Amino acid sequence: MFKRRTPLTFMSKMRQNVWPKRGWARAMQYSWQRVLRIDGSAHAVALGLAAGAFASITPFLGFHILIAAAIAWALSGNLIASAIGTWVGNPLTFPFIWLSTFRLGHALLGSEGKVSALNKLSFSAIWEHPVDFWMPVIVPMAVGAIPIGIVVAIVVYYPSRATINLYQRRRAARLLKKAQTKTLMEE
């Protein structure tokens, strides 16, 4: 019923995923509208968004949605909102996230002097000596991701909860008014 007359080609679908036809602003606006309409309390939806935001700060690419879902499930947050919350980590924000988690992680571990080992990293070195990659890069990023992720989750949670709560109250009032009008018309 709502399908296209002519289906998109594979290349058109790929292009749409990289750059939406109506732009990123419209895609984000649509996603936010979807978040507002998720069933559940404002707390659960905002908690899901915060869990997704926290997960996207971690250096475990490819596992962000799973990490977000696990955190949301453990905290009784909304799982769908947790997947949407992982959009905090995207190609525009990843360089800043990675650099800040890397630096903070090394500062917390007291290993700032070992950062020069990064100059020796290459794709072949990662496959041949994975421990040499994990220790100076991923472990500090994982440690640094915890405090930064907590801050980002708090920054996402409170405004989201307030906005979702406001939207849900206005929607409930609008539906109540519509139901009252319909009842008056029927009498």
C-alpha positions in Angstrom: 0.0 0.0 0.0 2.8 2.5 0.8 5.4 1.1 -1.5 7.1 3.0 -4.4 5.9 2.5 -7.9 9.4 2.0 -9.0 11.6 0.4 -6.3 15.0 2.0 -5.5 18.0 0.4 -7.0 20.8 -0.9 -4.8 23.0 2.1 -5.5 20.1 4.5 -4.7 19.5 2.8 -1.4 23.2 3.0 -0.6 23.3 6.7 -1.5 20.2 7.3 0.6 22.0 5.8 3.6 25.0 8.0 3.1 23.2 11.2 2.2 19.4 11.3 2.6 17.5 12.8 -0.3 15.9 15.5 1.9 19.1 16.1 3.9 20.4 15.2 7.4 18.3 17.8 9.1 15.1 16.3 7.9 16.3 12.8 8.8 17.1 13.9 12.3 13.8 15.7 12.7 12.0 12.6 11.5 13.9 10.5 14.0 13.2 12.8 16.9 9.5 12.7 16.0 9.7 8.9 16.1 11.4 9.1 19.6 8.6 11.4 20.9 6.0 8.9 19.8 7.6 5.8 21.3 5.2 4.2 23.8 6.4 4.2 27.4 7.1 6.7 30.1 9.3 9.7 29.5 11.8 8.3 32.0 12.1 4.9 30.1 12.5 6.6 26.7 15.0 9.1 27.9 16.9 6.4 29.8 17.0 4.4 26.5 18.4 7.4 24.7 21.0 8.0 27.4 22.0 4.3 27.3 22.5 4.6 23.5 24.5 7.8 23.9 26.7 6.2 26.5 27.3 3.1 24.3 28.2 5.2 21.3 31.1 6.7 23.3 32.8 3.3 23.7 35.4 2.3 21.2 33.6 -1.0 20.4 32.4 -0.2 16.9 29.8 -2.6 15.6 28.6 -3.4 19.1 27.1 -0.1 20.1 23.5 -1.1 19.6 24.1 -4.4 21.5 25.8 -2.5 24.4 23.0 0.1 24.4 20.3 -2.5 24.4 22.0 -4.4 27.3 22.4 -1.2 29.4 18.8 -0.1 28.6 17.5 -3.6 29.5 19.4 -3.6 32.8 18.1 -0.1 33.7 14.5 -0.8 32.4 14.9 1.8 29.6 13.3 1.6 26.2 15.3 -0.6 23.8 14.1 1.2 20.6 15.2 4.5 22.1 18.6 3.0 23.0 19.2 2.1 19.4 18.3 5.6 18.3 20.5 7.1 21.0 23.5 5.5 19.4 23.3 8.2 16.8 25.3 10.4 19.1 28.3 8.5 17.7 28.4 9.2 14.0 31.1 10.0 11.4 31.0 13.7 12.4 31.4 13.1 16.1 33.6 9.9 16.2 37.0 11.8 15.7 36.2 14.0 18.7 34.9 11.1 20.8 37.9 8.9 20.0 40.5 11.6 20.6 38.9 12.7 23.9 38.4 9.1 25.2 42.0 8.2 24.2 43.5 11.2 25.9 41.4 10.9 29.1 42.0 7.2 29.2 45.8 7.6 29.1 45.6 10.4 31.7 43.6 8.2 34.0 45.9 5.2 33.5 49.0 7.4 33.9 50.4 6.2 30.6 50.7 9.5 28.6 54.3 8.7 27.7 53.4 5.5 25.9 51.3 7.4 23.3 54.4 7.5 21.0 53.8 3.8 20.4 51.0 4.7 18.1 53.4 5.8 15.4 54.3 2.1 14.9 50.7 1.0 14.3 49.5 -0.2 10.9 46.9 -2.6 9.7 49.4 -5.4 9.3 50.7 -4.7 12.8 47.1 -5.0 14.2 46.6 -8.4 12.6 50.1 -9.7 13.4 50.3 -8.4 17.0 46.8 -7.6 18.2 48.0 -7.1 21.8 50.2 -4.2 20.7 47.0 -2.6 19.4 44.7 -3.3 22.3 47.0 -2.1 25.1 48.0 1.3 23.9 44.8 2.2 22.0 41.6 0.3 22.9 42.1 -0.1 26.7 42.7 3.6 27.3 39.8 4.5 25.1 37.5 2.1 27.0 38.7 3.6 30.4 38.3 7.1 29.1 34.9 6.3 27.6 33.3 5.6 31.0 33.5 9.2 32.5 32.8 10.9 29.2 30.0 8.5 28.5 28.4 9.2 31.9 28.5 12.9 31.2 27.1 12.5 27.7 24.3 10.2 29.0 23.3 12.8 31.7 23.4 15.6 29.1 21.1 13.5 26.8 18.8 12.2 29.6 17.5 15.3 31.3 16.6 17.4 28.2 15.1 14.4 26.5 13.0 13.5 29.5 11.7 17.0 29.9 10.9 17.3 26.1 9.2 13.8 26.0 7.2 14.5 29.1 6.0 17.8 27.7 5.1 16.2 24.4 3.2 13.3 26.1 1.2 15.7 28.3 0.2 17.9 25.4 -0.7 14.9 23.3 -2.8 13.5 26.1 -4.6 16.8 26.5 -5.2 17.0 22.8 -6.6 13.5 22.7 -8.8 14.2 25.7 -10.2 17.4 24.1 -10.8 15.5 20.8 -12.7 12.7 22.7 -14.8 15.3 24.6 -15.6 17.1 21.3 -16.6 13.8 19.8 -18.8 12.9 22.8 -20.5 16.3 22.6 -21.2 15.9 18.8 -22.8 12.5 19.4 -25.2 13.9 22.1 
